[in-house]
Amino acid sequence: MEFEKLSAPSLKDLFIQQLQRMILSGELAVGTQLPPERELAQQMQVSRAVVNGGMAELAKQGFVEVRPRQGAVVADYRRRGNLSTLIAIMEYQGGILGKEEVQSILEVRLALEHLAVSNAIDRASDEDLDRLGRLLAAIAECDTPAQAAEAAWLYQHELALVSGNSILPLIYYSFKPPVITLWTRFCRLYGIGALCRNTEKLYDFIRARDREGASRWIDEYLGQAISGDQQIYTE
């Protein structure tokens, strides 16, 4: 039996987590002027370096806006946020995505998958598709939903790579944490076999260079996840 290494969060991490919690809970409303860094450091009994580094990270996540000579204010993270914001929200909610976030991710994936598949049909070599097929076979060999989700992500990332679009793999990689969460949930609800069938059918269309068939299947199986019989909003 193996045990995972335990590690305590740093003071900077604790500072960030407390500010995130206060913002996401509404305790700190959008537009609230935050105290100066010196005052925050005194109240929270940490160094100014901790506060300064934490504020910089919160600004990157879209939770605060640091204005020169005016200090920091709570930002509207829904307008200024990014993928880091989404991950922070997931962690705040114990890794649980709300229905709105799930549907939004699936709608983005629908658009990206059409692009990836269309380009792969045009540009991928037979060797590229053979490599994709081996990654597809690895999904069926997985024993747990978590393993299957990781394998499915590797397949999707490879699909983005063979599409020939240089930006697409970077986008897929950026969305890895929430996508892994959703695929794990899908496998728990409907089984690894269902994930394999959906992916294999799409691969068959790609292998046959059947753009129309692939497009219809993408709309069908992702449509089932968005509003059909294979929804993944809750477990």
N, C-alpha and C positions, 0 to 999 in steps of 0.2 A: 504494500500500500504506500502511495506517495502523497505527500502533503505539499501544498503550495506555500511559497515563501510569503511571509506576512510583511507588510510595509506600512508605516504610519504616514499620513498625509503631511506635507510641509505646512508651515504657517501661511505661506502664500496660497497654497491650495485651499486651506481652511478659510482664508479671507475671501477668495473668489467664490467658494461654495456658499458662504453666508450672504454675500451680496446677491448672488444668483437667486438664492431662496427668497430673499426679501423682495426682489424685483418680480419673480415669477408668481409669487403669492399675492402680489398687489400691495404689499406693505410699503414698498417704495413705488409710487406711481410714476408714470411717464412724465418727464419734465421736472421731477424733483431735483433741486439743487443739493448736491452732496457736500458734506463738510470738507474743508481743506484737508490735504493729506496729513499735515501735522496733527490736526485735531482728531482725525480718524485713527491715526497711529496711537495717540494718547488714550482714546476711548477703548480701543481694542487691544491695547497693551502689546503692540508689535512695533517693529522698526519702520521708519519711513520708506526704507528700501522694499519691505514687504508690501506696503500699501501702493507704492509707485509701480512695482512690477505687477501686482494684482490688477490695478486700474488699467494698465496697458493691455493685459490679457482680456479683461472685460470689454475694453473698447474694440479689440479684434473680434470678439464674439458678438458685437452689436448691442451689448447691454447698457453701455454708458458712452457718452460723448464727452471727450475732454476738449474744452475750449481754451485757447491761449488767454491768460490773464483773467479768465472767468471761472476756472475750475471745472469740475465734472458734473454732468447732469444725467439723470436716467433717460436713456434713449428708447424710442419705440422700436423694440427688437424685431417686431414683425415687418417693419419697413427697412431697417438697417441690418437685419440679421443675415447669417450665412449658414453653411453646413455646421460650423462649430456651435452655433446657436441651437440648431436642431438637436445635436448630440447632448448639449447641456440640458435641454428640455427633457430629453429621454432619461437622462440620469436623475434629474429632479423627480421625475415620475416613476422612478424605479425601473427604467428601461421600457416603460409602456408608452406606446404611441397612441394618441387619440385618433378617432375616426377621420377627422379633417386632415391630419398629417399623413395618415396611411393612404387615403384617397389621393392626396396631392402627389405623394411619392409614386404611386401606381400610374397616375396620369403622365408624370414626367417619364417614367420608364416606358410607357406605351409609345411616346414620341421618339425616344432614343432608340428603342428596339427596332422601330420601322427604319430608322436611318442606318443602324448597324447592319441589319439583315439585307437591306437593299444594296448597300455598298459591298457587303461580303459576297453577295451573289454576282456582282459585276467584277470585283477585283481579286477575291481570294483564289489562290492556286489550289490545285487538287491536294498538294502537300499540306497547305493550310487547313483544308477541310478534314484531312486525315487526322491532323493533330487535334482539331476540334472534336472529332469523333472519339478519340481516346479520352478526352476530358469528359465527354458525355458518358462513356462507359464507367468512368470512375464514380459517378453519382450513384449508380445502381449498386456499387459495392459498399456503400456506406452503411453503417449499422445504426447510427443515431441521427435525429433531425439536425443537430448542430453540425455534424460531419457532412451531411448532405447539403446543408445550406452553404457551407464553405466550398464544397466541390462545385455547386451550382454557380457560385460567384466566380470561381476560377474559369468556368466555362464561359460565362457571360463576358468576363474581362478579355478572354482570348478572342471571343467573337468581335468585341470592339477593336482589338488589335488588328485582326485580319480584315476588318472593314476598310483599312487604309486611311481612316480619318485620324489625324495625329492628336486631336483634342479629345475625342470620344473616350479613349481609355483613361484619361486623366479624370474626366467627369465620373466615369464608372467607379474609379478608385476612390474618389471623394465621397461617394455615396455608400461605400462598403458597409459601415456599421449599421445604418438603418435597414439596408437591403438584407443583410445577414439576419437581422432580427425578424424581418417579415418572412423570409424563406423558412426559417426555423419554425415560426408559427404555422406556416402553411403545412409543413411536414407533420407537425403534431396534430393538426386538424384532419388532414386528408391522406397522410402517409407519404413515405418517400417514393412509392410507386407512382403516385399521381404526378409528382414533380418530374419523375423520369419520363412518363408518357407525354406530358406537355412539352418537355424539352426535346425529346426524341422526334416527335412529330414535326416540330419546327426545323430541326436539323435535317430531316428527310426532304423538306421543301428546299432548304438551302442547298443541299447536296445535288438536288435535281435542277438547281438554278431556276426554280419556279417562283418568280417574284409575286405573282398574283395569289398563288396558294399560300405562300408565307405571310403575305399581308393580311389575308382573311383569317388565318390561324392566330396571328398576333392579336388581332381585334377580338377574336372569339375567346381565347383563354385568358387574356388580361381583362376582358370585359366580364368574364365570370368572377374574377377576383374583385373587381370594382363594384359590380352591382348584380352579380348572378349567383350561381349555386356554390361558388368556392370563395366566398368572402373571407377576409382575414382581419377584420377590424377587432375582433375579440377572440379569446380562446375559451 
